[in-house]
Amino acid sequence: MGKYQLDTKGQMAVTKFHEKRTPAKFDKKQHLEKLRTEYLKKKQQQTDK
């Protein structure tokens, strides 16, 4: 057993702290969709000229 044992309330506080500290997960599909829409807008503007 470890020297410092946390009860369930303490464990929940620790997990909440770490969830706030971790960066947001990178969503590749969402990023690609965003890039695609930006590209299509730019392409449309070029053809309109």
Secondary structure, DSSP 8 states (H G I E B T S, - for coil): --SS---HHHHHHHHHHHHHHS-----HHHHHHHHHHHHHHHHHHHHH-
